[in-house]
């Protein structure tokens, strides 16, 4: 009985990572990375690294996916200071002076697969972040958007162009085109879901073909497809003027970009609350002789359920509070809930068996204003 916005999300934006899918096709997202053009503004030294990678062919059997990529610290370790492995601590130390290229980070170690797995875990936990070539870099090269280092964007594009055997401009045009196609696909799928609960299954090849043809992603075949949306598109955010006009054209609909659309998301973020949620699961082990707490940074076993719950509540509370502060919140309040799950057993369901416990901590706060930070 509560009115709410029907939200569907897709990992696509100016800071989405440009990559190849499992079939070797160019795609964008869903991972968010730091654009090279923005990273070079703060760390100009990466330009020399990119120039070196472009001038010299990469050897040591390094994967192409490592070229033109950097890793840097995303946030202080905080509560996870004492809960990272020795290898992850070594990686953290190597990033103390700023971003390091993935080639350099993994090229000089003896067991690179182990370091790569540790690095992936650190990225999953938000401790470090990757910088790589993005659509923002592509539009820098094409001259459609300029707010960072054009040279860094051009070097990143040159590395990708060499990898695919195309020109820099063609590469960047393909990236922009892919963003348009994926954005149009997301809009179409969302509209179909609203129309009558329609959803494209994994094997719905006909529906996918129709959508790809309508968006111009597939120009082959003996027939073409045109879609005409009866509702207008409304775009907010900095990149909408670059990508959505073409999406609206392909869908034969009107596009409305409100005044000051480029800062609408920022204003909405500043006016809303900050919410961070941490969930920790507890399950019995050893036939119920102990209880294992699955923490974000590892597991801990306890003989008593009460001790396991106390540990889970403490860690969840502190971690949620820490994440809220790191997200820029002030006056943070944390609410903790415990949900025990048991199953009835026996011929008349007179007995019950313990299944698991889920502890949830939700930290809520207000965005911290600049004046508050300076006090």
C-alpha positions in Angstrom: 0.0 0.0 0.0 3.1 2.2 -0.2 3.8 4.0 -3.5 7.3 3.5 -4.6 9.4 3.9 -7.8 9.8 0.6 -9.7 13.6 0.5 -10.1 15.7 -1.7 -12.4 19.4 -1.3 -12.5 22.2 -2.1 -14.9 26.0 -1.7 -14.4 26.6 0.8 -17.2 28.0 4.3 -17.1 30.9 6.5 -18.1 33.2 4.8 -15.5 32.3 1.3 -16.5 35.1 -0.9 -17.5 35.7 -1.6 -21.2 36.4 -5.4 -21.7 35.9 -8.4 -23.9 33.2 -10.9 -23.1 33.6 -14.7 -23.2 33.0 -14.7 -27.0 35.7 -12.0 -27.6 33.1 -9.2 -28.2 33.6 -5.7 -27.0 31.3 -4.9 -24.0 31.1 -2.3 -21.2 30.6 -3.0 -17.5 29.3 -4.0 -15.1 32.4 -3.4 -13.0 33.1 0.3 -12.1 36.6 1.5 -12.5 38.5 4.8 -12.4 38.9 6.3 -15.9 42.5 6.7 -16.9 41.8 10.4 -17.9 40.8 11.1 -14.3 43.5 9.1 -12.6 46.2 10.9 -14.6 44.9 14.2 -13.2 45.8 13.2 -9.7 48.7 10.9 -10.6 50.5 12.2 -13.7 53.3 9.6 -13.3 50.9 6.9 -14.8 51.5 8.6 -18.2 55.1 7.4 -18.3 53.9 3.9 -17.5 51.3 3.9 -20.3 53.9 5.3 -22.7 56.2 2.5 -21.8 53.6 -0.2 -22.3 52.7 1.3 -25.7 56.3 1.5 -26.8 57.3 -2.0 -25.8 55.5 -5.2 -26.4 54.4 -6.9 -23.1 56.3 -10.1 -22.5 56.4 -12.5 -19.5 53.3 -14.1 -20.7 51.2 -11.4 -19.2 47.5 -11.5 -20.2 46.2 -8.7 -22.4 43.7 -7.8 -19.8 46.5 -6.5 -17.5 47.7 -3.9 -20.0 46.7 -0.4 -19.3 45.3 -1.2 -15.9 46.3 0.1 -12.5 45.4 -0.6 -8.9 45.1 1.9 -6.1 43.9 2.1 -2.6 40.2 2.9 -2.3 39.8 3.5 1.4 41.7 2.9 4.7 41.7 -0.6 6.0 39.8 0.4 9.1 38.3 -2.6 10.8 39.9 -5.0 8.3 43.4 -4.0 9.3 44.0 -7.2 11.2 41.9 -9.4 9.0 43.8 -9.5 5.7 46.3 -12.2 4.7 50.1 -11.6 4.6 49.9 -11.5 0.8 47.2 -8.9 0.8 49.2 -6.9 3.4 52.1 -7.0 0.9 49.9 -5.8 -1.9 48.5 -3.0 0.4 52.1 -1.9 1.2 53.0 -1.8 -2.5 50.2 0.7 -3.1 51.3 3.1 -0.4 52.7 5.7 -2.8 49.8 5.7 -5.3 48.5 3.5 -8.2 50.6 0.7 -9.5 50.2 -1.0 -12.9 48.8 -4.5 -12.7 51.7 -5.7 -14.9 54.2 -4.4 -12.3 52.2 -5.7 -9.4 51.9 -9.2 -10.6 54.9 -9.4 -12.9 57.6 -9.6 -10.2 56.0 -12.2 -7.9 56.7 -15.9 -8.0 53.1 -17.1 -7.6 51.1 -14.6 -9.6 47.8 -16.6 -9.5 47.9 -16.4 -5.7 48.5 -12.7 -5.8 45.8 -12.2 -8.4 43.2 -14.1 -6.3 44.2 -12.0 -3.2 43.9 -8.8 -5.3 40.4 -9.9 -6.6 39.3 -10.4 -2.9 40.5 -7.0 -2.0 38.5 -5.5 -4.9 35.4 -7.4 -3.8 35.7 -6.0 -0.3 36.2 -2.4 -1.6 39.7 -2.0 -0.2 41.3 -1.4 -3.6 40.0 -0.2 -6.9 41.0 -0.6 -10.5 41.7 2.1 -13.0 41.3 1.2 -16.7 40.0 2.4 -20.1 36.3 3.5 -19.9 33.7 5.2 -22.1 34.7 8.5 -20.4 38.2 8.0 -21.8 36.7 7.2 -25.3 34.7 10.4 -25.4 37.8 12.3 -24.4 39.6 10.9 -27.4 36.7 11.8 -29.7 36.6 15.4 -28.3 33.0 15.0 -27.0 33.9 15.5 -23.3 37.0 17.1 -21.7 37.5 17.1 -17.9 40.6 15.0 -17.5 43.9 14.1 -19.2 43.4 13.6 -22.9 46.8 12.1 -23.2 46.0 9.4 -20.7 42.8 8.6 -22.6 44.6 8.5 -25.9 47.3 6.2 -24.5 44.7 3.9 -23.1 42.8 3.9 -26.4 46.1 3.1 -28.3 46.7 0.1 -26.2 43.2 -1.2 -26.8 43.4 -0.4 -30.5 46.6 -2.3 -30.8 45.0 -5.3 -29.1 42.0 -5.3 -31.5 43.9 -4.3 -34.6 41.9 -1.1 -35.2 42.5 2.6 -35.2 42.2 4.6 -32.0 39.2 6.5 -33.3 37.4 3.4 -34.5 38.0 1.8 -31.1 36.5 4.8 -29.3 33.5 4.9 -31.7 32.9 1.2 -31.0 33.0 1.8 -27.3 30.5 4.7 -27.5 28.3 2.7 -29.8 28.4 -0.2 -27.3 27.2 2.0 -24.5 24.3 3.2 -26.6 23.4 -0.4 -27.5 23.5 -1.6 -23.9 21.6 1.5 -22.6 18.9 0.9 -25.3 18.8 -2.8 -24.4 18.3 -1.9 -20.7 15.5 0.5 -21.5 13.8 -2.0 -23.8 14.0 -4.9 -21.3 12.6 -2.6 -18.6 9.7 -1.5 -20.8 8.9 -5.1 -21.6 8.9 -6.0 -17.9 6.5 -3.2 -17.2 4.3 -4.0 -20.2 3.2 -7.4 -18.9 5.8 -8.9 -16.8 7.7 -10.0 -19.9 11.3 -11.1 -19.3 14.0 -12.3 -21.8 15.2 -15.7 -20.7 18.8 -16.8 -21.2 17.8 -18.8 -24.3 15.3 -16.3 -25.8 17.4 -15.9 -29.0 14.5 -14.6 -31.1 13.7 -11.8 -28.6 17.3 -10.9 -28.3 17.8 -10.8 -32.0 14.9 -8.5 -32.5 16.2 -6.1 -29.8 19.7 -6.1 -31.2 18.4 -5.4 -34.7 16.2 -2.6 -33.5 19.2 -1.0 -31.7 21.4 -1.3 -34.7 23.8 -3.7 -33.0 23.2 -6.3 -35.7 23.1 -4.9 -39.2 23.1 -8.3 -40.9 20.4 -10.6 -41.9 17.5 -10.4 -44.4 15.2 -8.2 -42.3 15.4 -5.2 -40.1 13.4 -4.3 -36.9 12.2 -1.0 -35.7 10.8 -0.2 -32.2 8.7 2.8 -31.3 8.3 3.6 -27.7 5.1 5.4 -26.7 6.7 7.0 -23.7 9.4 9.6 -23.5 12.8 9.1 -22.1 14.0 11.4 -19.3 17.7 11.5 -18.7 19.6 12.8 -15.7 23.4 12.6 -15.0 26.5 14.0 -16.7 26.7 11.5 -19.6 23.1 11.5 -20.8 23.6 14.2 -23.4 26.4 12.1 -25.0 24.6 8.7 -25.1 20.8 9.1 -24.8 20.0 11.1 -27.9 21.1 8.1 -30.0 19.1 5.7 -27.8 16.0 7.8 -28.3 16.6 7.9 -32.0 16.9 4.1 -32.2 13.7 3.7 -30.1 11.9 6.4 -32.1 10.8 8.3 -29.0 11.2 11.8 -27.5 14.1 12.5 -25.1 13.7 15.0 -22.3 16.9 16.2 -20.6 15.9 18.6 -17.8 17.8 21.8 -16.9 20.9 21.0 -14.7 20.5 17.3 -15.5 24.2 16.9 -15.1 24.1 17.5 -11.4 20.8 15.9 -10.6 22.3 12.7 -9.3 24.7 14.6 -7.1 21.9 16.8 -5.6 19.9 13.7 -5.0 22.8 12.0 -3.2 23.4 15.0 -1.0 19.7 15.4 -0.1 19.2 11.7 0.7 20.4 9.5 3.6 23.4 7.2 3.7 22.5 3.6 4.4 25.1 0.8 4.7 24.0 -2.8 5.5 26.2 -5.7 6.7 24.8 -9.3 6.9 26.7 -12.1 8.7 25.6 -15.7 8.6 26.1 -18.3 11.4 25.8 -22.0 10.7 26.5 -25.2 12.8 29.5 -27.3 12.0 30.7 -30.6 13.2 27.2 -32.0 13.6 26.2 -29.1 15.8 29.1 -29.3 18.1 30.3 -25.8 17.1 29.0 -22.7 15.3 30.8 -21.0 12.4 30.5 -17.2 11.9 31.0 -16.3 8.2 32.6 -12.8 8.5 33.4 -10.6 5.5 37.1 -11.3 6.0 37.1 -14.9 7.1 35.4 -17.4 9.5 35.5 -17.9 13.2 34.2 -21.0 15.2 32.6 -20.9 18.6 31.5 -23.6 21.0 28.4 -21.7 22.1 25.8 -20.1 19.8 25.5 -17.1 22.2 29.2 -16.3 21.7 28.9 -16.7 17.9 26.0 -14.3 17.8 27.8 -11.8 20.1 30.8 -11.8 17.7 28.6 -11.4 14.6 26.7 -8.5 16.1 29.9 -6.8 17.2 31.6 -7.1 13.8 28.4 -6.2 11.8 27.8 -3.2 14.0 31.3 -1.8 13.7 31.7 -2.6 10.0 28.4 -1.0 9.0 29.2 2.1 11.1 32.7 2.3 9.6 31.3 2.0 6.0 28.7 4.7 6.7 31.4 7.1 7.9 33.5 6.3 4.9 30.5 7.0 2.7 30.4 10.5 4.1 27.7 10.1 6.7 27.3 12.0 10.0 25.2 11.3 13.1 25.3 7.5 12.2 22.9 5.2 14.0 23.2 1.4 13.8 20.3 -1.0 14.0 21.0 -4.7 14.6 18.7 -7.6 14.0 19.0 -11.3 14.6 16.9 -13.9 12.7 17.2 -17.6 13.8 16.0 -20.3 11.4 14.9 -23.7 12.7 13.0 -26.6 11.2 10.4 -28.8 12.8 11.2 -32.5 12.7 9.7 -35.7 14.1 6.5 -37.6 13.3 4.4 -34.9 14.8 6.8 -32.1 14.4 7.4 -32.0 18.1 11.1 -31.3 17.9 13.1 -28.7 16.0 16.6 -28.5 14.5 18.7 -25.4 14.3 19.5 -24.4 10.7 21.3 -21.0 10.9 21.3 -17.4 12.2 21.5 -14.3 10.2 22.7 -11.1 11.9 22.0 -7.8 10.0 23.4 -4.4 11.0 22.1 -1.3 9.2 23.9 2.0 9.6 21.9 5.1 8.8 23.1 8.7 8.7 22.9 12.0 6.9 25.4 13.1 4.3 28.1 15.2 5.9 28.3 18.7 4.5 31.5 20.5 3.7 31.1 22.9 6.7 30.7 19.9 9.0 33.9 18.3 7.7 35.9 21.4 8.4 34.9 21.7 12.0 
